[in-house]
Amino acid sequence: MKSEVEQPQRRDLPERTFEFARRVVKLCQMMDQAPGISRTLSRQLLRSGTSIGANVEEGQASQSRADFVAKYSIACKEARETHYWLRLLSASEIVPTEKLKDLLDEADQLVAILISIVKKCRANNRKGDTKLEA
């Protein structure tokens, strides 16, 4: 499972969230081979981990600042949830912490990036700025 340990290179957010989702899918495929609780947690992780990029993609095609902020806010919530499931997998020793370290770090970074974008857009909106920028 080398892909979970690889350090992602800097890229634009849609590509970065896509790569994160790919890595989550690979981890979930591995977890689904075991019966019981790991399968249940895998499904939760798969839903939230792939939703981040899907919402970023939808935000890229938004028709208004409000729509953009809404999609990126959802992506941020999903990133937080994903971080939670990764922490739980580590703490319950379902997946070795070392295998999750890079994914946890990336989830943290995605949360920080998304919070920053949402805050900037909301601040610009209060100032009357109508440009859509990520």
Secondary structure as GFF3:
##gff-version 3
##sequence-region A 1 134
A	DSSP	three_ten_helix	2	4	.	.	.	ID=ss1
A	DSSP	alpha_helix	13	31	.	.	.	ID=ss2
A	DSSP	alpha_helix	37	60	.	.	.	ID=ss3
A	DSSP	alpha_helix	65	91	.	.	.	ID=ss4
A	DSSP	alpha_helix	97	126	.	.	.	ID=ss5
###
